[in-house]
């Protein structure tokens, strides 16, 4: 199942990069991105989101996500016994 979700996430990230102009026309410009990332910041933000989604999908698919981030939050999310 990890492979299916990983490939689905990778495909969605590629679709986001290809159709980023249509996505921006649909959701509108993001003021924060335009301010902090410069002109065309919303498009840059879409590419960055797609890149992170692609990387995390591959990490989830290859089980390296758990190896790298597995120890983060263990004490916080540990069930009380």
BELQUI-V514012 format. One record per residue. N is the residue number from 1. RES is the residue in three letters. SS is DSSP state (helix for helix, strand for strand, loop for the rest). NEAR is the number of other C-alpha atoms within 12 Angstrom. D_FIRST is the distance of its C-alpha to the first C-alpha in whole Angstrom. Layout:
n:N res:RES ss:SS near:NEAR d_first:D_FIRST
n:N res:RES ss:SS near:NEAR d_first:D_FIRST
This chain:
n:1 res:UNK ss:loop near:11 d_first:0
n:2 res:UNK ss:helix near:18 d_first:4
n:3 res:UNK ss:helix near:16 d_first:5
n:4 res:UNK ss:helix near:15 d_first:5
n:5 res:UNK ss:helix near:21 d_first:6
n:6 res:UNK ss:helix near:25 d_first:9
n:7 res:UNK ss:helix near:23 d_first:10
n:8 res:UNK ss:helix near:21 d_first:11
n:9 res:UNK ss:helix near:27 d_first:12
n:10 res:UNK ss:helix near:27 d_first:14
n:11 res:UNK ss:helix near:21 d_first:15
n:12 res:UNK ss:helix near:24 d_first:17
n:13 res:UNK ss:helix near:27 d_first:18
n:14 res:UNK ss:helix near:24 d_first:20
n:15 res:UNK ss:helix near:22 d_first:21
n:16 res:UNK ss:helix near:27 d_first:23
n:17 res:UNK ss:helix near:26 d_first:25
n:18 res:UNK ss:helix near:17 d_first:26
n:19 res:UNK ss:loop near:18 d_first:27
n:20 res:UNK ss:helix near:28 d_first:28
n:21 res:UNK ss:helix near:21 d_first:31
n:22 res:UNK ss:helix near:17 d_first:30
n:23 res:UNK ss:helix near:20 d_first:28
n:24 res:UNK ss:helix near:23 d_first:31
n:25 res:UNK ss:helix near:13 d_first:34
n:26 res:UNK ss:helix near:11 d_first:32
n:27 res:UNK ss:helix near:14 d_first:31
n:28 res:UNK ss:loop near:18 d_first:35
n:29 res:UNK ss:loop near:23 d_first:35
n:30 res:UNK ss:loop near:23 d_first:34
n:31 res:UNK ss:helix near:17 d_first:38
n:32 res:UNK ss:helix near:15 d_first:36
n:33 res:UNK ss:helix near:22 d_first:35
n:34 res:UNK ss:helix near:18 d_first:38
n:35 res:UNK ss:helix near:15 d_first:40
n:36 res:UNK ss:helix near:14 d_first:38
n:37 res:UNK ss:loop near:18 d_first:37
n:38 res:UNK ss:loop near:15 d_first:40
n:39 res:UNK ss:loop near:16 d_first:40
n:40 res:UNK ss:loop near:22 d_first:37
n:41 res:UNK ss:helix near:22 d_first:35
n:42 res:UNK ss:helix near:28 d_first:33
n:43 res:UNK ss:helix near:30 d_first:32
n:44 res:UNK ss:helix near:26 d_first:31
n:45 res:UNK ss:helix near:29 d_first:29
n:46 res:UNK ss:helix near:32 d_first:27
n:47 res:UNK ss:helix near:28 d_first:26
n:48 res:UNK ss:helix near:21 d_first:26
n:49 res:UNK ss:helix near:25 d_first:23
n:50 res:UNK ss:helix near:26 d_first:21
n:51 res:UNK ss:helix near:23 d_first:22
n:52 res:UNK ss:helix near:22 d_first:20
n:53 res:UNK ss:helix near:28 d_first:17
n:54 res:UNK ss:helix near:27 d_first:17
n:55 res:UNK ss:helix near:24 d_first:18
n:56 res:UNK ss:helix near:27 d_first:15
n:57 res:UNK ss:helix near:30 d_first:12
n:58 res:UNK ss:helix near:26 d_first:13
n:59 res:UNK ss:helix near:25 d_first:14
n:60 res:UNK ss:helix near:28 d_first:10
n:61 res:UNK ss:helix near:24 d_first:9
n:62 res:UNK ss:loop near:20 d_first:11
n:63 res:UNK ss:loop near:19 d_first:12
n:64 res:UNK ss:helix near:17 d_first:15
n:65 res:UNK ss:helix near:19 d_first:15
n:66 res:UNK ss:helix near:18 d_first:15
n:67 res:UNK ss:helix near:13 d_first:18
n:68 res:UNK ss:helix near:13 d_first:20
n:69 res:UNK ss:helix near:14 d_first:20
n:70 res:UNK ss:loop near:15 d_first:19
n:71 res:UNK ss:loop near:13 d_first:23
n:72 res:UNK ss:loop near:13 d_first:24
n:73 res:UNK ss:loop near:11 d_first:24
n:74 res:UNK ss:helix near:12 d_first:24
n:75 res:UNK ss:helix near:10 d_first:28
n:76 res:UNK ss:helix near:9 d_first:27
n:77 res:UNK ss:helix near:10 d_first:24
n:78 res:UNK ss:loop near:10 d_first:25
n:79 res:UNK ss:loop near:8 d_first:26
n:80 res:UNK ss:loop near:7 d_first:30
n:81 res:UNK ss:loop near:3 d_first:31
